[in-house]
Amino acid sequence: MTGKLHLLLVLLGLCRVYSQSLEDIPSSPVMKKPGELLSLSCKGSGFTFSSYNMAWIRQPEGRTLEWIGIIWNDASGTVYTKSVEGRIEVTRDNSNSMVYLKLSGLRAEDSAVYYCAREAQWCEWRICTKTPQRI
């Protein structure tokens, strides 16, 4: 290996149902070196953004999806997976329907396709309810 970390960041919204969508920025592959900072952003539309928890998920090549972090609908808290603890920060801007990911100290194992996703429930006043699914 040439000492470069290859991060494939083809970002896709996992929530494209009933005119709801997530617009990921950027959508082209990004190359980073070990130790560098990764910054991603994602814009939600077609749903009440501030009523939903938002998550970041990644998929290393040839492996299954890995949930890495979530932020509560009101930005009052976050939960991160152990593999990225201390290196990750997930924030959101409800007024602009945006969620952000910052991952510092990049490692080879961070090479993956990264996704943002809306949790399949809505929250109001800290009470969350599963979103009914129409058939």
Wavefront OBJ file of the C-alpha trace (Angstrom):
o trace
v 0.000 0.000 0.000
v 1.232 3.487 -0.780
v 0.267 4.884 2.604
v -2.921 6.426 1.275
v -6.314 5.693 2.657
v -8.973 5.164 0.035
v -12.432 6.257 1.103
v -15.248 5.609 -1.300
v -17.977 7.991 -0.354
v -20.835 7.310 -2.674
v -23.586 8.594 -0.470
v -27.125 7.397 -0.884
v -30.187 8.255 1.159
v -31.796 5.144 2.590
v -35.125 6.892 2.897
v -36.697 7.518 -0.505
v -40.294 6.520 0.193
v -43.495 8.542 -0.238
v -41.693 11.625 -1.630
v -39.260 11.659 1.272
v -35.602 11.915 0.407
v -32.130 12.529 1.722
v -29.693 14.481 -0.416
v -26.116 13.508 0.280
v -23.213 15.850 -0.327
v -20.760 14.996 -1.956
v -21.715 12.069 -4.172
v -18.350 11.366 -5.766
v -15.469 9.292 -4.348
v -13.159 11.099 -1.939
v -9.524 10.182 -1.271
v -8.119 10.752 2.208
v -4.828 9.943 3.918
v -4.510 8.195 7.293
v -4.974 10.647 10.124
v -7.022 13.118 8.084
v -10.526 14.395 8.842
v -13.619 13.270 6.951
v -16.555 15.715 6.834
v -19.894 14.735 5.282
v -23.287 16.408 5.142
v -26.771 15.214 4.243
v -29.976 17.186 3.596
v -33.425 15.763 4.283
v -36.579 16.764 2.409
v -40.198 15.684 2.126
v -40.610 14.948 5.841
v -40.528 16.884 9.106
v -36.778 16.649 9.650
v -36.855 17.836 13.273
v -39.189 14.962 14.244
v -36.765 12.175 13.333
v -33.544 10.787 14.734
v -30.843 10.677 12.048
v -28.151 8.024 11.670
v -24.889 7.505 9.814
v -24.177 4.031 8.461
v -21.247 2.711 6.457
v -20.475 -0.353 4.372
v -16.875 -1.449 3.872
v -16.299 -3.212 0.557
v -17.490 -6.818 0.665
v -18.981 -6.468 4.158
v -22.354 -5.776 5.720
v -23.711 -2.399 6.755
v -22.280 -0.983 9.992
v -24.224 1.540 12.046
v -21.748 4.131 13.387
v -23.789 6.877 15.008
v -27.148 8.482 15.631
v -28.321 11.902 16.781
v -31.659 12.495 18.499
v -34.307 14.509 16.688
v -33.794 17.528 18.968
v -29.974 17.203 18.952
v -30.021 16.542 22.699
v -27.889 13.413 22.467
v -25.822 11.087 20.317
v -24.782 7.445 20.453
v -21.727 6.086 18.634
v -20.395 2.606 17.969
v -17.209 1.671 19.840
v -15.064 1.443 16.706
v -15.350 5.208 16.169
v -15.795 6.536 19.721
v -13.508 9.468 20.424
v -13.085 10.169 16.690
v -16.655 10.855 15.580
v -19.008 13.796 15.897
v -22.549 13.825 14.523
v -24.406 17.139 14.567
v -27.543 18.502 12.972
v -29.159 21.773 11.941
v -32.923 21.313 12.076
v -33.632 24.758 10.621
v -31.911 23.680 7.386
v -32.791 19.937 7.548
v -29.096 19.007 7.613
v -27.143 16.297 9.423
v -23.340 16.230 9.551
v -20.631 13.660 10.177
v -17.054 14.390 11.195
v -14.648 11.472 11.568
v -11.096 12.304 12.602
v -7.900 10.262 12.711
v -8.911 8.223 9.680
v -7.712 4.618 9.531
v -7.661 2.024 6.765
v -10.696 0.340 8.336
v -12.707 3.554 7.833
v -12.667 2.958 4.068
v -16.332 2.429 3.148
v -19.427 3.744 1.445
v -21.122 6.115 3.922
v -24.895 6.614 4.155
v -27.128 8.905 6.138
v -30.523 7.538 7.116
v -33.700 8.685 8.790
v -34.838 6.477 11.634
v -38.156 4.752 10.911
v -40.017 6.474 13.726
v -41.027 9.997 14.599
v -40.386 11.748 17.887
v -42.200 14.555 19.606
v -41.457 15.789 23.105
v -39.009 12.887 23.559
v -41.713 10.292 22.835
v -40.932 8.211 19.748
v -43.434 6.179 17.773
v -42.883 3.806 14.868
v -43.943 5.307 11.550
v -46.933 3.405 10.140
v -46.146 1.732 6.829
v -48.681 1.983 4.006
v -49.164 -0.993 1.704
l 1 2 3 4 5 6 7 8 9 10 11 12 13 14 15 16 17 18 19 20 21 22 23 24 25 26 27 28 29 30 31 32 33 34 35 36 37 38 39 40 41 42 43 44 45 46 47 48 49 50 51 52 53 54 55 56 57 58 59 60 61 62 63 64 65 66 67 68 69 70 71 72 73 74 75 76 77 78 79 80 81 82 83 84 85 86 87 88 89 90 91 92 93 94 95 96 97 98 99 100 101 102 103 104 105 106 107 108 109 110 111 112 113 114 115 116 117 118 119 120 121 122 123 124 125 126 127 128 129 130 131 132 133 134 135
